[in-house]
């Protein structure tokens, strides 16, 4: 039986169901709207505890949070959080005795295998961060890249708790000189008869990322569910989801990047029409981004008058500094204000602009700026796989007011 996360106090959810693909704003692609018209798919058994009213089931391994389900409470509840798995989850038996799960640590002076029980004695820290799939926003690309047509819902803001990677490395004598990368390897069961390097989930990030990285066993105050990488997950704040390795079985400090296909050729920012290779940028750090969650085209009938225009903004490796909102598709901008707690530079901030919307059609957009001065761009960066879409124009929403 797949474990469900420990029950948490349910946060307020918007009761208005917003289709994740109908809110494409300035984009003209309509495949998402067609997908929304199809009958809803049931939740797969391993995530049967998810809230079906809050998610869109694309497939058994890809589940998206509806735009209108994010609400205004900063933290994304586990039952709403998106799912993206590159391989089927391991057998549920691995969470029967969570503390017995072991991870091998290499590239340190005293390499060894450590159980979760041992890790819990080595230190503890907590981080709130945006977890976002590299393809979030792919559904807005007019080129229709292959892969799940996510719009905004392959993301969430969650709280992780575990032992700092730097504490583990220090306890094992420190990282060996010359190791430029931190490489995590997942513990999924690999199919027989296939070269493991072609399918294994193994990713490398710069070794400096260990400064805030965790080996985490808890998410949002509960043991990490099997669906989200329990019993142990490598958490790398500020980096896209694929770099946050589920079911981590090996953590290695290495001189070179992994040669696994998912690293060497997969998740590369490839020019349109091209194929991924090691010379192209790897999908790693996130950059400044925002979007409006409400109102949206699926908010129901809107009447002229005052409206609370709200959404989320984050800066990736930097904190988000400010957000502007446009009521006219980017012709003019007004400063929004942040609401709710600041949970640190890796978390997203909720923003709101109170504005009067007269009768007619409106294009609502948001544009964020991070603490380093980077401004969310108007246009997407075109690439073969639809990665890293931060375009404020793509994420804008069209609403009609009576």
Protein Blocks (a to p, Z undefined) as FASTA:
>chain_A
ZZdddddddddddfbdcdfklmnojambfklmmmmmpccddddfklmmpcfklpccfblm
bccddfklnomnopacfklpccddfbdcddfklmmmmmlpccddehiabdcdddfklmmm
noccddddddddfkgoklmpmnlpgdjddfklmgcddddddddfklmmmmnopaaehiab
dcdddfbdcdehiafklmpccddddfklmmmgccdfbeehiacdfknopabdcddehiaf
klmcghifbdcddfbdcfbfklmmgopacdehiacdfkbccdfbdcdddddfbdcfknop
adeddddddddddehjaccfbdcddfegomaccddddedjdebjkbccdddddddddedd
dddddddddfkopacdfbdcddfkopaiabfklmpccdddZZ
